[in-house]
Every structure is written in structure tokens, then in C-alpha cells.
């Protein structure tokens, strides 16, 4: 059981609150207790989720995993995880759950659908959703979790696949501040920077703002590299100069979109792996929905959304979002 009832039972002591009989966890536990080996449920074993779950195993946690992709589960089983047949079965076996799923619909289905988490979730369970979804869905699920006596926090991530593999992700956490320390201890097994962002949904708000900027800067890096190369500049030289000049940015320095400029990034692997174009399109859609609701002008964010929508409909949906360089290169051929 997660936060094993023998070593970390105080983390999940149940108390009665008000006339609504709402269960909450008591977080007055020691750092040593939270670091003890525990069992964690993990749902969603894609490009990000699988290495995150692997790091939990490496840090001494037992992992009970589920994914709709049987092969993904079998791969994690080879690394030491137990695999089960549904989110409900995960929830029945653990007291802490992490989910890493593609979009709001998948997350809602995972929790509230048939054989979903909320069918069997135990009072006192700590739930951390690291998907990138609409903040309103996080708030909706937090309310549903509370009725079950569980605690739901949103904690989307930044850093990409390499950071997921290296255990250096940044987690942006939204939820009750009293619950943050318990969530932080768990997330430190997968990340380096665990940041409290405020109320439930705030983690998602930070993430969609971050990804809007990421998309804008990646398009800028791709445009710049494409222009420089057509002017006769050698791409590695150009990237090295810009990365020490005023145009310096993550997309240029650490995730360059031009094949061969950097090793161990998707652009040098036929844009395989990494963060898919379809997922970036989804996140930009979330950002535009938020901009509409808050009357916030986002002209570059809107244009970036349109570019990634075109890419998604042009055969690049499953390629890494840095394939915008390839997309731009091919425009002169049309």
C-alpha cells in the first residue's frame, strides 16, 4: 500500500470535518516517514509517464501501473512494476496515485468513468494528476475526490522527456497548501523543482502559460535556423552563437529543432519521442480558451495555435513539436 500503513499511516489519519463527513489526511509526519519505501499507483505510461514511473521504482517505491497500451505496461513490468487491468484496480491497491494522461477527456474518464479511480478510491488517498488539462477539470475532479474522502492535486510538469528520464522535472502544484509537503515528498522521486502555485487549478494555469511561450519560442527558433541556413550559415555555429547572445532560449540551446545540431533530442531522431505536435496543439487550445475567458490578448499564442493545427493536419501529429522546423522548410516547396 502507498505510504505503507505500517510506516506512513499517520499521513492518512482520517478525521471528521463538519456535517458533511469529509475525510482529510493528517500531514504531521516526519521527512523520514515520507521517504520510506511506499507503493504508488501510476496511470498513463506514455513518453513522459513511463520514465516517471521508472524513477519511482529506482527510488525504492513499489509501483502498481495501468495503461491502455498493454505493451507499455509489460515494459514497465520488466522494470519491476505490478500491472493491473483498470484504474479502479489501481485505486483499490494503493493510497497514493499519479496520473499522466493526454487530455481533459482522458483524465475525466480515468477518474469518473466505468472502472475509474473513484469507484474504489480509499479515504485518505493522495491523488496527483500530472497531465496538462483545463484548470476547470482539475477543480471538478478535486471536488469529486473530496466527496470520496481523497485529496486531489494538479501537478503538471515541465522539462520534456529527457528531464523525465533524468528525474529532473519541474512540477507546478495546485491544491490545498496543507497537502503540499506530502505531495512534494512523492514528486521529488521524479523531479528536481517542486513548486507550489496556489489553489487547485493553478498548476494547470502556469503550465498552459508556459507551453504557450514554449510554442512561440520554438517557432521562432525554427524560423531563425531556417533563415540562417538559407543565408549559408552552418547550423551548429549559428546555434552556438545565438545560445550565448540575446536570442538565447531553451528551444535554441537545449532542444534545437535542426537535425544534427544537438544529440539526444527528437530533431536528431527523426522527431520521434519527445512532446508530440498533437499534444502541443491541445495545450495551445487550452491557452486560447483561457485567453478568451479572461479577455487576454494573445496574438502570438493564437498564431502559434494555428501553425500547430496545420502541422497536426499535415502528417506531423505524432512527431515532436520541434518538427515545426521541418514544416517550415517544406513550405517553399508548395
Buried (B, 14 or more C-beta within 10 A) or exposed (E): BBBBEEBBBBBBBBEEEEEEEBBBBBBEBEEEBBBBEBBBBBBBBBBBBBBBBBBBBEBEBBBBBBBEEEEBBEBBEEEBBBBBEBBBBBBBBBBBBBBBBBBBEBBBBBBBBEBBBBBBBBBBBBBBBBBBBBBBBBBBBBEBBBEBBBBBBBBBBBBBBBBBBBBBBBBBBBBBEEBBBBBBBBBBBBBBBBBBBBBBBBBBBBBBBBBBBBBBBBBBBBBBBBEBBEEEBEBEEBBBEBBEEEBEBBBBBBBBBBBEBBEEBBBBEEBBBBBBBBBBBBBBBBBBBBBEEEEEEBEBBBBBBEBBBBBBEEEBBEBBBBBBBBBBBEEEEE
